[in-house]
Amino acid sequence: MPNMRNPLTRHTRREQRNEQTKPMKEIEQQIITTASQFIHDLLGAHWGEIKTLINEAPDSQVSIGATIKINWQEAGPNVKTTISFAKRVTDECEVELNDPNQIQLPIPDPLNASQDPGAEEPPHIESGTGEEVPAARKPRRRKTVEAA
């Protein structure tokens, strides 16, 4: 059976490895240095506001995010650095609504002590047929406990 490897793929992988191990160009190092300095400057400029949020937060935590956008143009890269910070507030509401198109089955609540234990069980609706089956024929699950 002939070798099915694609020689171009192997060549491309080799080029990618070589590209990753090449030393950074001067312009790439300038981008990293500039973006790092911008973040440092922006944090310093807004530290009073950040410190106030930290002191006001109940858990003394504030989220700070930084974004660096690099737009490479013909004249050279344009580096834009943004920080954002805020006190995090979360709130939540949840409810499970019943589908109005779904038939509600009378299922007893085992935690509700007000139900009469001697009351007759409601009939079971057979799956697929929609026919009522007497409670005596209702499928039951059994719990088996094995002695050690």
ZAMARGU-4260 file (C-alpha; in steps of 0.2 Angstrom, whole numbers, plus 5000, padded with zeros to 4 digits):
<rodrens>
0) 5000/5000/5000 | 5008/5017/4995 | 5011/5030/5008 | 4996/5041/5009 | 5005/5056/5018
5) 5003/5073/5010 | 5021/5080/5008 | 5014/5098/5008 | 5006/5095/5025 | 5023/5089/5032
10) 5032/5104/5025 | 5019/5116/5032 | 5021/5108/5049 | 5039/5111/5048 | 5037/5129/5043
15) 5025/5132/5058 | 5038/5124/5070 | 5052/5135/5063 | 5040/5151/5064 | 5036/5147/5082
20) 5055/5145/5087 | 5061/5161/5078 | 5066/5175/5089 | 5053/5189/5090 | 5055/5204/5078
25) 5059/5221/5086 | 5041/5227/5081 | 5033/5212/5090 | 5043/5216/5105 | 5038/5234/5104
30) 5019/5229/5103 | 5021/5219/5119 | 5030/5232/5128 | 5018/5246/5123 | 5003/5236/5128
35) 5010/5231/5145 | 5014/5249/5148 | 4997/5255/5143 | 4989/5243/5155 | 5001/5249/5169
40) 4997/5267/5165 | 4978/5264/5164 | 4977/5255/5181 | 4988/5269/5189 | 4976/5282/5182
45) 4960/5274/5189 | 4967/5266/5204 | 4957/5277/5216 | 4941/5272/5208 | 4946/5254/5208
50) 4951/5255/5227 | 4934/5263/5231 | 4925/5249/5222 | 4935/5236/5232 | 4931/5244/5248
55) 4913/5245/5244 | 4911/5227/5238 | 4904/5216/5251 | 4917/5202/5247 | 4931/5215/5243
60) 4932/5209/5225 | 4931/5219/5209 | 4934/5212/5192 | 4946/5221/5181 | 4947/5216/5162
65) 4960/5222/5149 | 4958/5221/5130 | 4972/5224/5118 | 4968/5227/5099 | 4981/5227/5086
70) 4977/5234/5069 | 4991/5231/5057 | 4991/5244/5044 | 5004/5248/5030 | 5012/5261/5041
75) 5014/5250/5056 | 5003/5242/5069 | 4991/5252/5079 | 4989/5246/5097 | 4974/5251/5107
80) 4973/5245/5125 | 4957/5246/5136 | 4953/5242/5154 | 4936/5240/5162 | 4932/5237/5180
85) 4916/5235/5190 | 4908/5229/5205 | 4900/5213/5201 | 4881/5211/5205 | 4871/5196/5201
90) 4853/5192/5205 | 4843/5177/5200 | 4825/5171/5198 | 4819/5154/5192 | 4803/5146/5190
95) 4797/5130/5181 | 4781/5133/5172 | 4769/5120/5167 | 4765/5117/5149 | 4747/5122/5146
100) 4746/5109/5132 | 4752/5095/5144 | 4739/5085/5154 | 4742/5087/5172 | 4743/5070/5181
105) 4737/5069/5200 | 4754/5064/5208 | 4753/5063/5227 | 4766/5073/5236 | 4775/5062/5248
110) 4781/5077/5258 | 4763/5083/5260 | 4757/5076/5277 | 4739/5082/5274 | 4735/5069/5261
115) 4724/5054/5267 | 4735/5039/5267 | 4719/5028/5265 | 4713/5037/5250 | 4711/5027/5234
120) 4725/5029/5221 | 4720/5039/5205 | 4719/5028/5190 | 4735/5026/5179 | 4735/5032/5161
125) 4742/5018/5150 | 4756/5026/5139 | 4753/5026/5121 | 4734/5021/5122 | 4728/5035/5134
130) 4717/5022/5142 | 4714/5022/5161 | 4721/5007/5170 | 4714/5002/5187 | 4727/5006/5201
135) 4729/4987/5205 | 4737/4985/5187 | 4747/5001/5189 | 4766/4997/5187 | 4775/4998/5203
140) 4794/4999/5207 | 4801/4988/5220 | 4816/4993/5231 | 4826/4978/5236 | 4837/4978/5251
145) 4850/4965/5252 | 4856/4959/5269 | 4875/4960/5272
</rodrens>
